[in-house]
């Protein structure tokens, strides 16, 4: 009871800060931004280093790139919707939720993830080259009751951030709305191809104010349609315009490959995204997952190094572009390496299997057989957690792509089985596609890491074998 009262009081205080920012929007936005940073520091405490808060305050106080970024967000977003996102994602998930998962983790003596990815369905209206979901059978679904269980049991552990992947989650749009409206204190991000979003759905999410989209795009029209099918690009553009018209903020999700890595980070492309109203973009390294997956699209070490420098250039405090970019693979150094296996996140496929990562389909736990907490206690997750980080060079975070010898060992010793629902893939087969890449990337990663970490010496015991 005391904890509930403290949470309610803190939530109200955060809401008052947001209201104050709204009132100052027409007078002095930068002062309002600084107030939000101050509120974050009070809630998170030493969850972030003090210099991070100081850097944000300095940035907002003098205006500049990210002040302009948030100005644009305020000017183009429905204020009540933005407030709803800030309460669900900002306060409940990122601030209060993250802190609570750390407390529960300490109490139970095991990591509790901050975010859970789950697939409402394996069905999709597209069939994109290189998509991990393209390996799935197209007939599996998590029932509404399954999804309700995931969110409810997640909330009990302090988890209030949920990401839906697939398949195409919008195939289940009615259940998604029902779930989001039943859990207003949780935030839901949908990784979607963007072709099934319509005005009636937008009208519904305006009621819940806790859903945000990340739409998949591969570049401009030729590149997107080449991977996703003829006419898809124009459908996505229509969805972007519809969201923008309704004041709904959104981002994009981009798989970078050896064929498109420069195109999807070019000035022209990024300017195009900004003009369309995109606030953020996730960049994902192509992964050769699945028995039939090709390695031809896997970026070379030189191409990945280009991405390393380019993403940092674009999102720097100065210069670059007024859009926030995240590189799932190359940003491992900012989150202590691999975040999977329940450390900060895990994945639940449409069969209910609880997997360490959306790219790594092995498990020995299913939500239909046990509680979410017991699923998080499975042997494979324990193996992950005891071995993380998998490499002291955090530019080699993944146990599959950069440290395949680690994944082989963990899967075999834990007794986990392949959960690929169309064509189970032996771990040796999967890792064999990464062995050469790991060896070639290691010296590049070591050079990059040493340039920012004087005195660093590679550990020969961590070298790919």
C-alpha positions as CSV (number, residue, x, y, z in Angstrom):
1,X,0.0,0.0,0.0
2,X,2.8,2.4,0.9
3,X,4.6,1.6,-2.3
4,X,1.3,2.3,-4.3
5,X,0.9,5.7,-2.6
6,X,4.5,6.6,-3.3
7,X,4.1,5.6,-6.9
8,X,0.9,7.6,-7.3
9,X,2.5,10.7,-5.7
10,X,5.6,10.4,-7.9
11,X,3.5,9.9,-11.0
12,X,1.5,13.0,-10.2
13,X,4.6,15.0,-9.7
14,X,5.9,13.9,-13.1
15,X,2.6,14.8,-14.7
16,X,2.8,18.3,-13.1
17,X,6.2,18.8,-14.7
18,X,4.7,17.8,-18.1
19,X,1.9,20.2,-17.6
20,X,4.4,22.9,-16.7
21,X,6.3,22.2,-19.9
22,X,3.0,22.5,-21.9
23,X,2.3,25.9,-20.4
24,X,5.8,27.1,-21.1
25,X,5.7,25.8,-24.7
26,X,4.6,29.2,-26.0
27,X,7.0,31.2,-23.7
28,X,10.3,29.4,-22.9
29,X,10.4,25.8,-24.1
30,X,14.1,25.4,-23.3
31,X,13.4,26.1,-19.6
32,X,10.7,23.5,-19.7
33,X,13.1,20.9,-21.2
34,X,15.5,21.5,-18.4
35,X,12.7,21.0,-15.9
36,X,12.0,17.6,-17.4
37,X,15.7,16.6,-17.2
38,X,15.7,17.7,-13.5
39,X,12.6,15.5,-12.9
40,X,14.3,12.6,-14.6
41,X,17.4,12.9,-12.4
42,X,15.2,12.9,-9.3
43,X,13.5,9.8,-10.4
44,X,16.4,7.8,-11.9
45,X,19.1,9.1,-9.5
46,X,22.4,7.4,-10.4
47,X,20.7,5.2,-13.0
48,X,22.5,7.5,-15.4
49,X,25.9,9.2,-14.8
50,X,25.6,12.8,-13.5
51,X,27.4,14.1,-16.6
52,X,24.7,12.8,-18.8
53,X,22.1,15.0,-17.1
54,X,24.5,17.9,-17.1
55,X,25.1,17.5,-20.9
56,X,21.3,17.4,-21.5
57,X,20.7,20.5,-19.4
58,X,23.5,22.4,-21.2
59,X,22.2,21.3,-24.6
60,X,18.6,22.5,-23.9
61,X,19.7,25.7,-22.1
62,X,21.5,27.1,-25.1
63,X,19.1,25.7,-27.7
64,X,20.6,23.9,-30.7
65,X,20.0,20.6,-32.5
66,X,18.1,18.6,-29.9
67,X,16.2,21.6,-28.7
68,X,15.1,22.1,-32.3
69,X,14.3,18.4,-32.5
70,X,11.9,18.6,-29.5
71,X,10.5,21.9,-30.8
72,X,9.5,20.2,-34.0
73,X,8.0,17.3,-32.0
74,X,5.9,19.7,-30.0
75,X,4.8,21.6,-33.1
76,X,3.7,18.6,-35.0
77,X,2.3,16.3,-32.3
78,X,-1.1,16.2,-30.7
79,X,-0.3,17.5,-27.2
80,X,-2.5,15.1,-25.3
81,X,-1.2,12.1,-27.2
82,X,2.4,13.2,-26.6
83,X,1.6,13.6,-22.9
84,X,0.2,10.1,-22.9
85,X,3.3,8.7,-24.4
86,X,5.5,10.5,-21.9
87,X,3.4,9.1,-19.0
88,X,3.4,5.5,-20.3
89,X,6.8,5.2,-21.9
90,X,8.6,8.1,-20.2
91,X,7.4,7.7,-16.6
92,X,5.9,4.2,-16.2
93,X,8.3,2.3,-18.4
94,X,11.6,4.2,-18.6
95,X,11.7,5.8,-15.1
96,X,9.5,4.1,-12.6
97,X,9.4,0.7,-14.4
98,X,13.2,0.5,-15.0
99,X,13.8,1.3,-11.3
100,X,11.3,-1.2,-10.1
101,X,12.7,-4.0,-12.3
102,X,16.1,-3.4,-10.7
103,X,14.5,-3.7,-7.2
104,X,12.7,-6.9,-8.1
105,X,15.9,-8.2,-9.7
106,X,17.8,-7.6,-6.5
107,X,15.1,-9.2,-4.4
108,X,14.9,-12.3,-6.5
109,X,18.6,-12.6,-7.2
110,X,18.1,-12.7,-11.0
111,X,17.9,-10.2,-13.8
112,X,14.4,-8.9,-14.7
113,X,14.1,-7.5,-18.3
114,X,13.0,-3.9,-18.7
115,X,11.2,-4.6,-22.0
116,X,9.5,-7.7,-23.5
117,X,9.1,-8.2,-27.2
118,X,6.3,-10.5,-28.3
119,X,4.7,-11.6,-31.5
120,X,0.9,-11.5,-31.6
121,X,0.9,-13.5,-34.8
122,X,3.2,-15.2,-37.3
123,X,0.9,-14.0,-40.1
124,X,2.0,-11.2,-42.4
125,X,0.5,-9.6,-45.5
126,X,4.1,-9.3,-46.9
127,X,7.0,-11.6,-47.3
128,X,10.2,-9.6,-47.0
129,X,13.7,-10.9,-47.9
130,X,15.8,-11.4,-44.9
131,X,13.0,-10.9,-42.3
132,X,13.5,-13.3,-39.3
133,X,9.7,-13.7,-39.2
134,X,9.6,-15.0,-42.8
135,X,10.9,-18.3,-41.5
136,X,7.8,-18.8,-39.3
137,X,4.7,-20.8,-40.1
138,X,1.9,-18.5,-41.0
139,X,-0.8,-20.0,-38.8
140,X,0.3,-19.3,-35.2
141,X,-1.1,-16.6,-32.9
142,X,-0.8,-15.6,-29.3
143,X,-4.4,-15.5,-28.0
144,X,-5.6,-12.3,-26.4
145,X,-5.4,-14.2,-23.1
146,X,-1.8,-15.0,-23.8
147,X,-1.0,-11.4,-24.4
148,X,-2.9,-10.3,-21.3
149,X,-0.9,-12.8,-19.3
150,X,2.4,-11.5,-20.7
151,X,1.6,-7.9,-19.9
152,X,-0.1,-8.5,-16.5
153,X,2.7,-10.8,-15.2
154,X,5.3,-8.4,-16.7
155,X,3.7,-5.5,-14.8
156,X,3.9,-7.5,-11.6
157,X,7.7,-7.6,-12.1
158,X,7.9,-3.9,-12.9
159,X,7.9,-4.3,-16.7
160,X,5.8,-1.6,-18.4
161,X,7.5,-1.5,-21.9
162,X,6.3,-3.9,-24.5
163,X,7.3,-4.2,-28.2
164,X,5.2,-6.1,-30.7
165,X,6.9,-7.7,-33.7
166,X,5.8,-10.5,-35.9
167,X,4.7,-11.5,-38.5
168,X,2.8,-8.3,-38.8
169,X,1.3,-7.2,-35.5
170,X,-1.4,-5.1,-37.2
171,X,-3.0,-8.3,-38.4
172,X,-4.3,-8.4,-34.8
173,X,-5.2,-4.7,-34.5
174,X,-8.5,-5.2,-32.6
175,X,-6.7,-7.2,-29.8
176,X,-3.8,-4.7,-29.7
177,X,-6.2,-1.9,-29.1
178,X,-8.1,-3.9,-26.4
179,X,-4.8,-4.7,-24.7
180,X,-3.4,-1.2,-24.8
181,X,-6.6,0.3,-23.4
182,X,-6.7,-2.3,-20.7
183,X,-3.2,-1.3,-19.6
184,X,-2.9,2.5,-19.8
185,X,0.2,2.4,-17.5
186,X,2.2,0.5,-20.1
187,X,3.7,1.6,-23.4
188,X,3.4,-0.5,-26.6
189,X,5.6,0.0,-29.6
190,X,4.6,-1.7,-32.8
191,X,7.2,-2.8,-35.3
192,X,5.0,-2.7,-38.4
193,X,5.3,-2.7,-42.2
194,X,2.9,0.2,-42.0
195,X,0.4,-1.0,-44.7
196,X,-2.5,-1.8,-42.4
197,X,-2.7,1.4,-40.4
198,X,-6.0,3.3,-41.1
199,X,-8.0,6.1,-39.7
200,X,-10.3,4.0,-37.5
201,X,-7.3,2.4,-35.8
202,X,-5.8,5.9,-35.3
203,X,-9.0,7.0,-33.7
204,X,-8.8,4.2,-31.2
205,X,-5.2,4.7,-30.3
206,X,-6.0,8.4,-29.6
207,X,-8.1,7.0,-26.7
208,X,-5.3,5.0,-25.1
209,X,-2.4,7.3,-25.9
210,X,0.2,4.6,-25.3
211,X,1.0,3.2,-28.7
212,X,3.8,4.3,-31.0
213,X,4.8,3.0,-34.4
214,X,8.1,2.0,-35.8
215,X,7.6,1.4,-39.5
216,X,9.9,-0.7,-41.6
217,X,11.5,0.9,-44.7
218,X,14.5,-0.1,-46.7
219,X,15.3,3.2,-48.4
220,X,13.4,5.0,-51.1
221,X,10.9,3.4,-53.4
222,X,13.0,1.1,-55.5
223,X,14.9,-0.3,-52.4
224,X,11.7,-0.7,-50.3
225,X,9.6,-2.3,-53.0
226,X,12.6,-4.5,-54.0
227,X,12.6,-6.2,-50.6
228,X,8.9,-5.8,-49.6
229,X,7.0,-5.9,-52.8
230,X,5.7,-3.6,-55.5
231,X,3.6,-0.6,-54.2
232,X,4.6,-1.1,-50.5
233,X,6.6,2.2,-50.4
234,X,3.6,4.3,-51.5
235,X,1.4,2.6,-48.9
236,X,3.9,3.4,-46.2
237,X,4.1,7.0,-47.4
238,X,0.3,7.2,-47.1
239,X,0.5,5.9,-43.5
240,X,3.2,8.4,-42.6
241,X,1.0,11.2,-44.0
242,X,-2.0,9.9,-42.1
243,X,-0.1,9.8,-38.8
244,X,1.4,13.2,-39.3
245,X,-2.1,14.6,-40.1
246,X,-3.4,13.2,-36.8
247,X,-0.4,14.4,-34.8
248,X,0.8,10.9,-33.9
249,X,4.6,10.7,-33.6
250,X,6.4,7.7,-35.1
251,X,9.7,6.3,-36.1
252,X,11.2,3.9,-38.6
253,X,12.9,0.5,-38.5
254,X,15.7,-0.1,-41.0
255,X,17.6,-3.4,-41.7
256,X,20.9,-2.4,-43.1
257,X,22.6,-4.8,-45.5
258,X,25.6,-4.8,-47.8
259,X,23.3,-3.6,-50.5
260,X,21.6,-0.6,-48.8
261,X,23.8,0.6,-46.0
262,X,24.9,3.9,-47.6
263,X,21.5,4.6,-49.1
264,X,19.7,4.4,-45.8
265,X,22.1,6.7,-44.1
266,X,22.6,9.3,-46.9
267,X,21.8,13.0,-46.3
268,X,19.0,12.8,-48.9
269,X,17.3,9.8,-47.2
270,X,17.6,11.3,-43.7
271,X,16.3,14.6,-44.8
272,X,13.4,12.8,-46.5
273,X,12.6,11.0,-43.2
274,X,12.7,14.3,-41.2
275,X,10.5,16.0,-43.8
276,X,8.0,13.1,-43.4
277,X,7.9,13.7,-39.7
278,X,10.0,10.7,-38.5
279,X,11.2,11.3,-35.0
280,X,13.6,8.3,-34.5
281,X,14.9,5.3,-36.4
282,X,16.2,1.9,-35.4
283,X,19.0,0.4,-37.5
284,X,19.4,-3.4,-37.4
285,X,22.3,-5.3,-38.8
286,X,21.2,-8.0,-41.2
287,X,21.3,-11.4,-39.5
288,X,21.6,-14.7,-41.4
289,X,18.9,-16.5,-39.3
290,X,17.1,-19.5,-40.7
291,X,18.2,-22.6,-42.6
292,X,17.7,-20.9,-46.0
293,X,19.1,-17.5,-45.0
294,X,21.8,-16.1,-47.3
295,X,25.0,-14.5,-46.1
296,X,25.3,-12.4,-49.2
297,X,23.5,-9.4,-47.6
298,X,25.5,-9.5,-44.3
299,X,27.5,-6.2,-44.2
300,X,31.3,-6.6,-44.5
301,X,33.5,-5.3,-41.6
302,X,34.3,-2.3,-43.7
303,X,30.6,-1.6,-44.3
304,X,29.8,-2.1,-40.6
305,X,32.6,0.3,-39.7
306,X,31.0,2.9,-42.0
307,X,27.8,2.5,-40.1
308,X,29.6,2.9,-36.8
309,X,30.9,6.3,-37.7
310,X,27.9,7.5,-39.7
311,X,25.3,6.9,-37.0
312,X,27.4,8.7,-34.4
313,X,27.9,11.6,-36.8
314,X,24.2,12.0,-37.5
315,X,23.0,11.8,-33.9
316,X,25.8,13.9,-32.3
317,X,24.9,16.7,-30.0
318,X,26.2,19.1,-32.7
319,X,26.1,18.7,-36.5
320,X,24.4,15.7,-38.1
321,X,20.6,15.7,-38.4
322,X,17.6,16.5,-36.2
323,X,16.5,12.9,-35.8
324,X,17.5,10.3,-33.2
325,X,19.1,7.2,-34.5
326,X,19.9,3.9,-32.7
327,X,22.1,1.1,-34.1
328,X,21.1,-2.1,-32.4
329,X,24.5,-3.8,-33.0
330,X,27.0,-1.0,-32.9
331,X,25.5,0.7,-29.8
332,X,26.3,-2.3,-27.6
333,X,28.9,-0.2,-25.8
334,X,26.2,2.0,-24.3
335,X,24.2,-0.9,-22.7
336,X,27.1,-3.1,-21.5
337,X,27.0,-5.4,-24.5
338,X,24.3,-7.9,-25.3
339,X,21.0,-7.0,-23.6
340,X,19.2,-10.3,-24.4
341,X,18.5,-13.4,-22.4
342,X,16.4,-11.4,-19.8
343,X,19.2,-9.0,-19.0
344,X,17.2,-6.1,-20.3
345,X,14.9,-7.8,-22.8
346,X,13.7,-11.1,-24.2
347,X,11.4,-12.3,-27.0
348,X,8.2,-14.4,-27.0
349,X,7.3,-15.9,-30.4
350,X,3.7,-16.6,-31.5
351,X,4.0,-20.2,-30.2
352,X,4.6,-18.9,-26.7
353,X,8.3,-19.9,-26.6
354,X,10.4,-17.5,-24.6
355,X,13.6,-16.8,-26.5
356,X,16.7,-14.8,-25.5
357,X,16.5,-12.6,-28.5
358,X,14.3,-11.9,-31.5
359,X,17.2,-13.2,-33.7
360,X,18.0,-16.3,-31.7
361,X,15.4,-19.0,-31.8
362,X,16.2,-21.4,-29.0
363,X,14.4,-22.0,-25.8
364,X,13.2,-24.5,-23.2
365,X,10.4,-22.5,-21.7
366,X,6.9,-21.6,-23.0
367,X,4.3,-19.3,-21.4
368,X,1.6,-21.9,-21.9
369,X,3.4,-24.2,-19.5
370,X,4.7,-21.9,-16.8
371,X,4.6,-18.3,-15.5
372,X,6.6,-15.6,-17.1
373,X,8.9,-15.5,-14.1
374,X,9.7,-19.2,-14.4
375,X,10.3,-18.8,-18.1
376,X,12.9,-16.1,-17.3
377,X,14.6,-18.7,-15.0
378,X,15.2,-21.2,-17.9
379,X,18.7,-22.6,-18.2
380,X,19.5,-20.8,-21.4
381,X,18.8,-17.5,-19.9
382,X,21.0,-18.3,-16.9
383,X,23.7,-19.3,-19.2
384,X,23.4,-15.9,-21.0
385,X,23.5,-14.0,-17.8
386,X,26.5,-15.8,-16.4
387,X,28.5,-15.1,-19.6
388,X,27.4,-11.5,-20.3
389,X,29.1,-9.5,-21.6
390,X,30.2,-12.1,-24.1
391,X,33.3,-10.0,-25.0
392,X,35.0,-7.2,-23.1
393,X,35.0,-5.3,-26.4
394,X,31.4,-4.2,-26.4
395,X,31.5,-3.6,-30.2
396,X,31.4,-7.4,-30.3
397,X,28.2,-7.9,-28.2
398,X,26.3,-10.7,-29.8
399,X,26.8,-14.4,-28.9
400,X,25.8,-15.3,-32.4
401,X,27.2,-12.8,-34.9
402,X,30.5,-11.9,-33.2
403,X,31.0,-14.7,-30.6
404,X,29.4,-17.8,-32.3
405,X,31.5,-20.1,-30.1
406,X,29.5,-18.8,-27.1
407,X,26.1,-19.5,-28.5
408,X,27.1,-23.0,-29.5
409,X,28.2,-23.7,-26.0
410,X,25.2,-22.2,-24.3
411,X,22.6,-23.9,-26.4
412,X,24.2,-27.3,-26.1
413,X,24.9,-27.1,-22.4
414,X,21.5,-25.7,-21.5
415,X,19.6,-28.3,-23.6
416,X,17.6,-25.6,-25.4
417,X,15.8,-26.6,-28.6
418,X,15.4,-24.8,-31.8
419,X,12.1,-22.8,-31.7
420,X,12.1,-22.0,-35.4
421,X,8.5,-23.0,-36.3
422,X,9.0,-23.7,-40.0
423,X,12.4,-25.3,-40.2
424,X,14.3,-26.0,-36.9
425,X,17.9,-24.9,-37.3
426,X,20.7,-26.6,-35.5
427,X,22.9,-24.2,-33.6
428,X,26.1,-25.4,-35.4
429,X,24.4,-24.6,-38.7
430,X,23.4,-21.1,-37.6
431,X,26.8,-20.3,-36.1
432,X,28.7,-21.6,-39.0
433,X,27.3,-18.7,-41.1
434,X,28.9,-16.3,-38.6
435,X,32.3,-17.8,-37.9
436,X,34.1,-16.1,-40.7
437,X,32.3,-12.8,-40.1
438,X,33.3,-12.9,-36.4
439,X,37.0,-13.5,-37.3
440,X,37.0,-10.6,-39.8
441,X,35.1,-8.1,-37.6
442,X,37.3,-8.8,-34.5
443,X,40.4,-6.8,-35.5
444,X,38.2,-3.9,-36.8
445,X,36.2,-3.9,-33.5
446,X,39.4,-4.0,-31.5
447,X,40.9,-1.0,-33.4
448,X,37.7,1.0,-32.9
449,X,37.4,0.1,-29.3
450,X,41.1,0.9,-28.6
451,X,40.7,4.3,-30.2
452,X,38.2,5.3,-27.4
453,X,39.6,3.1,-24.6
454,X,43.3,3.7,-24.1
455,X,45.2,0.7,-22.8
456,X,42.7,-1.8,-24.1
457,X,44.1,-5.2,-25.0
458,X,42.0,-7.9,-26.6
459,X,41.5,-11.1,-24.5
460,X,42.8,-14.1,-26.5
461,X,40.3,-16.3,-24.7
462,X,37.5,-14.3,-26.3
463,X,38.8,-14.6,-29.9
464,X,36.3,-16.2,-32.3
465,X,37.3,-19.8,-33.0
